[in-house]
């Protein structure tokens, strides 16, 4: 057994891990321990299985042993190919998410109503779709069609690239990395990393950059923008977080996964009077829907649904014994959930044809019959309430925070400090002024996952606190957001962690110092915010005193995010090294040389305190270069 | 130059000037010579409120310089920048105290210089009742006497208490703005450092009405920010010293509105080049809402004119 004092800083996690151990349930940490030592070849990216002549490995630790694959691929080729494929997979995951949202919008006639027409019109305008004399559902359909064509159009570049500063767009064109169509770029990575294709690590990474940019400025941005259109653009609201949000007396439904189409329907279904009545008949006080991971972020941002937990807490939610159903769709769903659920009454319900789990109940979700299916799923949960067995234990650990900081919400908040006689409203000017004057030193996005190679949550939280102290505003998404809200960093009291400048800004704007901007696809919100700031200042994103960090990243999606951030000109600090360290050339390219090409680069720093120091130095250097 | 660097530079200049003033005063009067402002129980009010120490002699004043010095730490963050602003305020007080130590009557008509405790006590009630809805500190020089008068009279009409520092005093005289405490337009002095005499009004308000314990800087700043509805109009070219004094105002919670090109700070440092909008911009920045209904008559009408005397030549 592992020492849970060291592996997490979260109290609820510690308590439930102990319960899991008592009940002999293996969790992610136990499996990670059993996996030790992990394979060095894989860890360094020096293992290739791309053809059946392999597997091949490059031996670095001694002079003897192979220095090239059977086909002749060098360590540079193998490491860069592996990295590129990971990026392509991440981009594919986000992009498929975006496509599903676009499809949902396409079908948004009749039952599903478009919630944010203003945003719909704005996107239509951006994309050159005429709106005169058309009703919202027709415009929605045209916008959706245009969005869907982004995935496989034959000619032209991605439409959302135009949101980037001109300098950035020109740079992408010069370097030949401006993506054309989302799926196309992912396929091209798979092609060029096939045996006997691309062997030039720089060229392989160039293609990976195209695939990554097609995620950030394509798939993810479509996912975010159209989710806002469909379900409403988030506005600030209070929300509770951590596993203490489960309620003993209620039917607890955990929605876990990524796509808001499912979770939105579940939220609606759980408010159905018939189902509530049914829940009461089963002896429950009500139906308590809570969210996990990114779908949790989506419904928290839009409806204030409690954020039950992050990636590493998914098994522990079931261990409480209080979860009637865990409803999942796609991405970051541990297949172990089926095994854990079997020990309790919990029903694991998969809903996507793209993500089935052996041992789970599959109730396929279809956007067009969304609410009906959602009601059936909720009913399944309600009827399961009486089947609870064993000890129900919900740790009394939860915190509260303010979330819902979409770009639109942020700009509206900034108007609070404009003077109506001296300033325009509706711009990023106050943010730019706060940064230029030095009151804020800069801004950092803390994003990413959980990873057993880093202490759970504490890297996110430590890094955030270190930055706040230095008057650096933190924005966050994904499981970084879960970590921060659990640690109380999204409450007003979190001002006590801030330097005077940031504390003053928070007080004037009435905001917490860590702004929850949404799910992992919502990192696209950060790209748009940075573009607005850069455009206002007349500079490129790479000139801004900003950085990004993924201190506990885990997934291929995180690698795609990291690379599109770098390619957008951002300094990205990773707490866990990607599997490229076997190649010095590839490592140097990603962590050094790329900066002179794209203005952004990766930095590997495991220690969050040192990461904060490096970020602060980076930010001050950018300030100096701007003369501010 | 980055805004904070301008502030640090100005604070250093103020400190150097304060050091020179103290040395010159000691040379003239000796380090045991008394130093005090007239008619106050609060010593040198800014230093007293910030440190809890009452300065009695020039020698003690020299020792106080090290406090000022310790406040100037040129690190790039707001806290240090505001501290440097406070340092400038303290330097200004030291310089002004030296004037009073060396000269019998350092200020003469129309300037009033230091303001006595009695006057502050008399201002307390109208400030609390909102009869004086705000305190405008106008420093520097407007483009012309007409523009200066327009801004000053507008404040006066709205019942605000207006303090003038610098060439704006001459512009007000030129435009025949009637001045005096009873008219709520108070010319302090021509040197930038004389602005400290309005700062100590706010500080003594905190000590007298807010019962803020001397030496509790944090509570002092909270009181001035929340309870003293003051703001600054810095007009005309801005030296590093003025910018750094402005940081001192911001530390007290008073927004600065200027007609010059500077890097704006949301809420606190605002550029307004349109003279017709300086007054509304300032009132909004400080959250001052005027209770008076403006009566459409051809002369100014406000409590500020209550004590006005109509002389023969008028």
Interface residues (C-beta under 8 A of the other chain):
Chain A: X414 X417 X418 X419 X420 X421 X422 X423 X430 X433 X434 X436 X437 X438 X439 X441 X470 X471 X499 X500 X501 X504 X505 X508 X620 X623 X627 X628
Chain B: X2 X3 X4 X76 X77 X78 X79 X81 X82 X257 X263 X264 X265 X266 X267 X269 X270 X271 X272 X277 X280 X281 X284 X285
